[in-house]
Amino acid sequence: MLHNKDMPAMTTKQNDGSKGELSHLQRLWTKSFILLTAGNLFLFVAFYMLYPTLPLFIKQIGGNESQAGLAMGAFMLSAVAFRPVVGGLLDRFGRRPFVIGGLLLFMVTMYLYGWVGGILMLLGLRVLHGMTWAVSTTSTMTAVTDLIPPPRRGEGVGWFSMSMTVAMAVGPMLGVWVSQNQSFSALFWVAVALSAAALLLIVGVPMPFMPQSGRRKIKLLEKPVLPVAAVVFFLFIAYGGITTFVPLFADSIRVNSGSFFLTYAATLALIRPIAGKLSDRRGEAFVIVPSLIVTVGALLTLGFANGLVGVLVSATLFGIGFGSAQPALQASALRLARADRIGAANATVSTATDLGIGLGAIALGWVFQYTSYQVLFTVSAVSVMVSFLLFTVFVRRLSESRLQS
C-alpha cells in the first residue's frame, strides 16, 4: 500500500464520513502539485525560446528556409513517434524514472545545440530533442494527473496547463531578446539553466505509482480515448494555424502580433480557473460544446479583421473558447481511460496535439499559397466544426455512458 500525503482521493469506499479527512484528500494545491507546475513552466519556457530563434540559427550555420522547415518537422515527427511508447512504459514502470531521465536528457540536448556546426548534425539533434520532449512532457503530465483529485480534475488540468500558456508568452520574447542582445551560445545556455531549474524543482516530488500486476503487454495507445484524440486533433489544426500564421497576418494588416498573443494569454489566465470548476461541477460537455462554438467565431472574426480591434476581439474569443475546451478535453480523456493506463491516455492525446499542430501548419500553408488569409482562417474554423461534430456524436455519448455505468 502506498502512503503519500500529497496523493488525491483513491476510488475506495469511505467507511469514515469525516468531512475534514475528505477535504484533505481533495486538496489540489499541494506542495507536489505546485512544484510540478512550476517545473513545467521552466521546461516550456526553455522550449518556446527556440520557436522564433531556431530558424535564424539555422541560417547562421548556412541553412535555408526549407532546411529550417525540415528541422521543425524532424522534431515533431520524432515526438509523435515516441509518445505512445513513453505512455506504455509509464504505466508499466512508473513515472519517476521517465520524469527525471526525460528532463536530464532534455537539458543535455539544449547544451548540445551550442556544439552544432552543420545542418546534418542539427537534424540529428532535432530528432533526439523530439524524443526527450516526448519523454519529459508526457511523464510530467501523467505525474501531475496522479496528484489531482478526480473531483477537481478539470480545475487541476486547467491550472497546470496555465504554466504552458505563460511559457508561450514569455519564452519567445526571452529567446529573441537573448539572441539579439547576447548570442545564440548564450541562448542555449539560458535554455540549459531553465531546464536545470525544472529538474531541481521536480526531482524531490513524491510520485505515487501502483505497478501493474503480472507481465502484461505494454499498451501504446488507450483505445477508449481515441475519439477524444480525434476531437483534439482537429481542434489543434486550428491552433497550428494560429501560432504559425497570426504573426504573418498581423504584419500584413500592420498590427503587432504580440497584441494578439498577449490578449490571448491574459484571457486564458482569467477563463481557465472558471472553466475548470464548471467542468468539474457540470461535466466536460457543459464547457466543451459552447467553447468549440466560440472558437469557431474567433477564427471567423480573425479572418475578416482589418485592424487592431478585430484582432483583439478574435484573441479574446480564442482565449475563451480554446482555453476552456483544451483542459476539459484532457479531463474527458482521463475520465474515459482505465485507471492503470493514464500514461497511455495522456500519450494518446499528446500525440494528437502534436499531429494537429504540425500537419495543420503544413496543410494551412498550402491553403494560403493558393488562396488568402480569409480562406485560411475559414478552413481553420471548419476544422473546429469537425471537432465539435465529433465530440457531440461520439465523445459526449461515451462520457455519459461511462458516468451512468
C-alpha positions as CSV (number, residue, x, y, z in Angstrom):
1,M,0.0,0.0,0.0
2,L,1.4,3.4,-1.0
3,H,1.3,6.3,1.5
4,N,1.7,9.8,0.4
5,K,0.4,13.0,2.0
6,D,0.0,14.5,-1.5
7,M,-2.0,11.7,-3.0
8,P,-5.5,12.5,-4.2
9,A,-8.6,10.6,-3.1
10,M,-8.5,7.0,-4.3
11,T,-11.5,5.2,-5.6
12,T,-12.0,3.2,-2.5
13,K,-15.1,3.1,-0.4
14,Q,-15.1,5.5,2.5
15,N,-16.2,4.0,5.8
16,D,-15.5,7.1,7.7
17,G,-17.7,10.1,6.9
18,S,-15.3,12.7,8.2
19,K,-15.6,15.9,6.2
20,G,-12.2,17.1,7.3
21,E,-10.5,13.9,6.0
22,L,-12.3,14.1,2.7
23,S,-11.4,17.7,2.3
24,H,-7.7,16.9,2.8
25,L,-7.9,14.1,0.2
26,Q,-9.4,16.5,-2.3
27,R,-6.8,19.3,-1.9
28,L,-5.5,20.5,-5.2
29,W,-2.8,23.0,-4.2
30,T,-0.4,20.5,-2.5
31,K,3.4,21.1,-2.5
32,S,3.9,18.4,-5.1
33,F,1.3,20.0,-7.5
34,I,2.9,23.4,-7.1
35,L,6.4,22.1,-7.7
36,L,5.4,20.1,-10.8
37,T,3.5,23.1,-12.2
38,A,6.5,25.4,-11.6
39,G,8.9,22.9,-13.1
40,N,6.7,22.5,-16.1
41,L,6.7,26.3,-16.5
42,F,10.6,26.4,-16.7
43,L,10.6,23.4,-19.1
44,F,8.2,25.1,-21.5
45,V,9.9,28.5,-21.4
46,A,13.1,26.7,-22.4
47,F,11.3,25.0,-25.2
48,Y,9.5,28.1,-26.5
49,M,12.7,30.1,-26.5
50,L,13.7,28.2,-29.6
51,Y,10.5,28.7,-31.5
52,P,11.3,32.1,-33.1
53,T,15.1,31.8,-32.9
54,L,16.0,28.4,-34.3
55,P,15.2,29.4,-37.9
56,L,17.6,32.3,-37.5
57,F,20.3,30.0,-36.0
58,I,19.9,27.6,-39.0
59,K,20.5,30.5,-41.4
60,Q,23.6,31.5,-39.4
61,I,25.1,28.0,-39.8
62,G,24.5,28.0,-43.6
63,G,21.0,26.6,-43.8
64,N,18.0,27.9,-45.7
65,E,14.2,28.1,-45.3
66,S,13.4,24.6,-46.5
67,Q,16.0,23.2,-44.1
68,A,14.5,25.2,-41.3
69,G,11.2,23.6,-42.1
70,L,12.8,20.1,-42.2
71,A,14.3,20.7,-38.8
72,M,11.0,21.7,-37.3
73,G,9.3,18.6,-39.0
74,A,12.0,16.3,-37.7
75,F,11.3,17.4,-34.1
76,M,7.6,16.9,-34.5
77,L,7.8,13.5,-36.1
78,S,10.2,12.3,-33.5
79,A,8.0,13.4,-30.7
80,V,4.9,11.9,-32.3
81,A,6.6,8.5,-33.0
82,F,7.9,8.3,-29.4
83,R,5.0,9.5,-27.3
84,P,2.9,6.2,-27.5
85,V,6.0,4.2,-26.4
86,V,6.5,6.5,-23.4
87,G,2.9,6.3,-22.4
88,G,3.0,2.5,-22.3
89,L,6.3,2.5,-20.4
90,L,4.9,5.0,-17.8
91,D,2.0,2.6,-17.0
92,R,4.4,-0.4,-16.7
93,F,7.4,1.1,-14.8
94,G,6.1,4.2,-13.1
95,R,6.5,8.0,-13.6
96,R,9.7,9.0,-11.7
97,P,12.5,7.4,-13.9
98,F,10.9,9.0,-17.0
99,V,10.3,12.4,-15.5
100,I,13.8,12.7,-14.1
101,G,15.5,11.0,-17.1
102,G,13.5,13.0,-19.6
103,L,14.3,16.3,-18.0
104,L,18.0,15.4,-17.7
105,L,18.2,14.4,-21.4
106,F,16.3,17.5,-22.4
107,M,18.9,19.6,-20.6
108,V,21.8,17.8,-22.2
109,T,20.1,18.3,-25.7
110,M,19.9,22.0,-25.1
111,Y,23.6,22.1,-24.2
112,L,24.5,20.2,-27.4
113,Y,22.9,22.9,-29.6
114,G,26.0,25.0,-28.8
115,W,28.2,22.4,-30.5
116,V,26.2,22.2,-33.7
117,G,28.3,23.1,-36.8
118,G,26.2,22.0,-39.7
119,I,22.8,21.1,-40.9
120,L,23.1,17.3,-40.7
121,M,24.2,17.4,-37.1
122,L,21.4,19.8,-36.3
123,L,18.8,17.4,-37.9
124,G,20.1,14.5,-35.8
125,L,19.9,16.7,-32.7
126,R,16.4,17.7,-33.5
127,V,15.3,14.0,-33.6
128,L,17.0,13.4,-30.2
129,H,15.3,16.6,-28.9
130,G,11.9,15.5,-30.1
131,M,12.4,12.2,-28.2
132,T,13.4,14.0,-24.9
133,W,10.5,16.3,-25.3
134,A,8.1,13.4,-25.7
135,V,9.5,11.7,-22.6
136,S,9.6,14.8,-20.3
137,T,6.2,16.3,-21.2
138,T,4.2,13.0,-21.3
139,S,5.7,11.8,-18.0
140,T,5.3,15.2,-16.2
141,M,1.7,15.4,-17.4
142,T,1.0,11.9,-16.1
143,A,2.7,12.5,-12.8
144,V,0.6,15.6,-12.1
145,T,-2.6,13.8,-13.2
146,D,-1.9,11.2,-10.4
147,L,-1.8,14.1,-7.9
148,I,-5.0,15.9,-9.0
149,P,-8.1,14.7,-7.0
150,P,-10.6,13.2,-9.5
151,P,-13.4,15.6,-8.4
152,R,-11.2,18.5,-9.3
153,R,-9.5,17.2,-12.4
154,G,-10.8,19.9,-14.8
155,E,-9.7,22.6,-12.5
156,G,-6.3,21.0,-11.9
157,V,-5.5,20.3,-15.5
158,G,-6.6,23.9,-16.2
159,W,-4.1,25.4,-13.7
160,F,-1.3,23.0,-14.8
161,S,-1.9,24.0,-18.4
162,M,-1.6,27.6,-17.4
163,S,2.1,27.0,-17.0
164,M,2.3,26.2,-20.7
165,T,0.3,29.3,-21.6
166,V,2.6,31.6,-19.6
167,A,5.6,30.0,-21.1
168,M,4.2,30.6,-24.6
169,A,4.0,34.3,-23.8
170,V,7.4,34.6,-22.1
171,G,9.6,32.1,-23.9
172,P,9.6,33.6,-27.4
173,M,10.2,37.1,-26.1
174,L,13.1,35.9,-23.9
175,G,14.6,33.9,-26.7
176,V,14.6,36.8,-29.1
177,W,16.0,39.2,-26.5
178,V,18.9,36.9,-25.6
179,S,19.8,36.1,-29.2
180,Q,19.7,39.7,-30.3
181,N,21.4,41.2,-27.3
182,Q,23.9,38.4,-26.5
183,S,24.4,35.4,-28.8
184,F,23.0,32.1,-29.8
185,S,25.5,30.4,-27.5
186,A,24.1,32.5,-24.6
187,L,20.5,31.5,-25.7
188,F,21.4,27.8,-25.4
189,W,23.0,28.3,-22.0
190,V,19.9,30.1,-20.7
191,A,17.8,27.2,-22.0
192,V,20.1,24.8,-20.2
193,A,19.7,26.8,-17.0
194,L,15.9,26.8,-17.2
195,S,15.9,23.0,-17.9
196,A,18.2,22.5,-14.8
197,A,15.8,24.7,-12.7
198,A,12.9,22.5,-13.9
199,L,14.8,19.3,-12.9
200,L,15.7,20.8,-9.4
201,L,12.1,21.7,-8.7
202,I,10.7,18.3,-9.7
203,V,13.4,15.9,-8.6
204,G,12.2,15.7,-5.0
205,V,8.4,15.4,-5.7
206,P,6.8,12.2,-4.5
207,M,5.3,10.3,-7.4
208,P,2.9,7.6,-6.2
209,F,2.5,4.7,-8.5
210,M,0.9,1.3,-8.2
211,P,2.6,-1.0,-10.7
212,Q,0.5,-3.2,-12.9
213,S,0.1,-6.8,-11.7
214,G,1.6,-9.5,-13.8
215,R,3.6,-9.2,-17.0
216,R,1.0,-7.5,-19.2
217,K,1.7,-6.4,-22.7
218,I,2.7,-2.7,-22.9
219,K,-0.2,-0.6,-24.3
220,L,1.0,2.2,-26.7
221,L,-2.5,3.8,-27.1
222,E,-5.6,3.8,-25.0
223,K,-8.4,2.9,-27.3
224,P,-11.3,4.4,-25.3
225,V,-9.5,7.8,-25.6
226,L,-9.2,7.7,-29.4
227,P,-12.5,9.6,-30.0
228,V,-11.2,12.4,-27.7
229,A,-7.9,12.3,-29.6
230,A,-9.7,12.8,-32.9
231,V,-11.5,15.9,-31.4
232,V,-8.2,17.2,-30.1
233,F,-6.5,16.6,-33.5
234,F,-9.0,18.8,-35.4
235,L,-9.0,21.5,-32.7
236,F,-5.2,21.7,-32.8
237,I,-5.1,22.0,-36.6
238,A,-6.6,25.5,-36.0
239,Y,-4.2,26.1,-33.1
240,G,-1.3,25.3,-35.5
241,G,-2.7,27.8,-37.9
242,I,-2.9,30.5,-35.2
243,T,0.7,30.0,-34.0
244,T,2.1,29.9,-37.5
245,F,0.2,32.4,-39.4
246,V,-1.1,35.1,-37.0
247,P,2.4,36.8,-37.0
248,L,2.3,37.0,-40.8
249,F,-1.3,38.0,-41.0
250,A,-0.9,40.7,-38.3
251,D,2.1,42.1,-40.2
252,S,0.0,42.2,-43.4
253,I,-2.6,44.5,-41.8
254,R,0.1,46.5,-39.9
255,V,-0.8,45.2,-36.4
256,N,1.7,44.0,-33.8
257,S,1.1,40.2,-33.5
258,G,2.3,40.5,-29.9
259,S,-1.1,42.2,-29.1
260,F,-2.9,39.1,-30.2
261,F,-0.9,36.6,-28.1
262,L,-0.8,38.9,-25.1
263,T,-4.6,39.3,-25.1
264,Y,-5.0,35.6,-25.7
265,A,-2.7,34.7,-22.8
266,A,-4.4,37.2,-20.4
267,T,-7.9,35.8,-21.4
268,L,-6.6,32.3,-20.7
269,A,-5.4,33.3,-17.3
270,L,-8.9,34.6,-16.4
271,I,-11.0,31.9,-18.0
272,R,-9.3,28.6,-17.2
273,P,-9.9,28.6,-13.4
274,I,-13.6,29.3,-14.1
275,A,-13.9,26.8,-16.9
276,G,-12.1,24.1,-14.9
277,K,-14.5,24.4,-11.9
278,L,-17.5,24.4,-14.3
279,S,-16.2,21.3,-15.9
280,D,-15.9,19.5,-12.6
281,R,-19.3,20.5,-11.4
282,R,-21.4,20.3,-14.5
283,G,-19.4,17.9,-16.7
284,E,-17.0,18.4,-19.5
285,A,-19.7,18.6,-22.2
286,F,-21.1,21.7,-20.4
287,V,-17.9,23.5,-21.1
288,I,-16.6,21.9,-24.4
289,V,-19.7,22.4,-26.5
290,P,-20.1,26.2,-26.2
291,S,-16.3,26.6,-26.1
292,L,-15.8,25.0,-29.5
293,I,-18.6,27.2,-31.0
294,V,-16.8,30.3,-29.5
295,T,-13.5,29.1,-31.1
296,V,-15.2,28.9,-34.5
297,G,-16.4,32.5,-34.0
298,A,-12.9,33.6,-33.0
299,L,-11.4,32.2,-36.2
300,L,-14.0,33.7,-38.5
301,T,-13.6,37.1,-36.7
302,L,-9.9,36.9,-37.3
303,G,-10.2,36.1,-41.0
304,F,-12.2,39.3,-41.6
305,A,-10.3,41.5,-39.2
306,N,-8.7,44.6,-40.9
307,G,-7.2,46.3,-37.9
308,L,-6.3,46.1,-34.2
309,V,-9.9,46.0,-32.8
310,G,-10.8,42.9,-34.9
311,V,-7.5,41.2,-33.9
312,L,-8.1,41.9,-30.2
313,V,-11.7,40.6,-30.3
314,S,-10.6,37.5,-32.0
315,A,-7.8,36.9,-29.5
316,T,-10.3,37.3,-26.6
317,L,-12.8,34.9,-28.2
318,F,-10.0,32.4,-29.0
319,G,-8.7,32.6,-25.4
320,I,-12.2,31.9,-24.0
321,G,-13.0,29.1,-26.5
322,F,-9.8,27.2,-27.0
323,G,-8.6,28.0,-23.4
324,S,-11.8,26.4,-21.9
325,A,-12.0,23.4,-24.4
326,Q,-8.4,22.1,-24.2
327,P,-8.2,21.2,-20.4
328,A,-11.8,20.0,-20.4
329,L,-11.0,17.6,-23.3
330,Q,-7.9,16.4,-21.3
331,A,-10.1,15.8,-18.3
332,S,-12.7,14.0,-20.6
333,A,-9.9,11.7,-21.9
334,L,-8.8,10.8,-18.3
335,R,-12.4,10.0,-17.4
336,L,-12.7,7.5,-20.3
337,A,-9.3,5.9,-19.6
338,R,-8.6,2.9,-17.4
339,A,-7.0,3.9,-14.1
340,D,-3.9,1.8,-14.8
341,R,-3.5,3.3,-18.3
342,I,-3.3,7.0,-17.5
343,G,0.1,7.3,-19.1
344,A,-1.1,5.8,-22.4
345,A,-4.2,8.1,-22.3
346,N,-2.0,11.2,-21.9
347,A,0.3,10.0,-24.6
348,T,-2.6,9.4,-27.0
349,V,-4.0,12.9,-26.5
350,S,-0.5,14.5,-26.7
351,T,0.2,12.7,-30.0
352,A,-3.0,14.0,-31.4
353,T,-1.9,17.5,-30.3
354,D,1.5,17.3,-32.0
355,L,0.0,15.9,-35.2
356,G,-2.7,18.6,-35.3
357,I,-0.2,21.4,-34.8
358,G,2.4,20.0,-37.3
359,L,0.0,18.8,-40.0
360,G,-2.2,21.9,-39.5
361,A,0.6,24.3,-40.2
362,I,1.6,22.3,-43.3
363,A,-1.9,22.0,-44.7
364,L,-2.9,25.6,-43.9
365,G,0.3,26.8,-45.5
366,W,-0.7,25.0,-48.7
367,V,-4.2,26.6,-48.4
368,F,-2.7,30.1,-48.1
369,Q,-0.4,29.5,-51.0
370,Y,-3.4,29.3,-53.4
371,T,-5.9,31.4,-51.6
372,S,-5.8,34.1,-48.8
373,Y,-5.7,34.6,-45.1
374,Q,-9.5,34.8,-45.0
375,V,-9.8,31.4,-46.6
376,L,-7.1,30.0,-44.3
377,F,-8.8,31.1,-41.1
378,T,-12.2,29.9,-42.5
379,V,-10.7,26.5,-43.2
380,S,-9.4,26.5,-39.6
381,A,-12.9,27.3,-38.4
382,V,-14.3,24.4,-40.4
383,S,-11.7,22.1,-38.7
384,V,-13.0,23.2,-35.3
385,M,-16.6,22.5,-36.5
386,V,-15.5,19.0,-37.4
387,S,-14.1,18.8,-33.8
388,F,-17.4,19.9,-32.5
389,L,-19.4,17.3,-34.5
390,L,-17.0,14.5,-33.4
391,F,-17.4,15.5,-29.8
392,T,-21.2,15.7,-29.9
393,V,-21.7,12.5,-31.8
394,F,-19.1,10.2,-30.2
395,V,-17.3,11.6,-27.1
396,R,-20.4,13.1,-25.4
397,R,-22.2,9.8,-25.6
398,L,-19.2,7.8,-24.4
399,S,-18.8,10.1,-21.4
400,E,-22.5,9.9,-20.5
401,S,-22.5,6.1,-20.7
402,R,-19.3,6.0,-18.5
403,L,-21.0,8.2,-15.9
404,Q,-24.1,6.0,-15.9
405,S,-22.2,2.7,-15.7
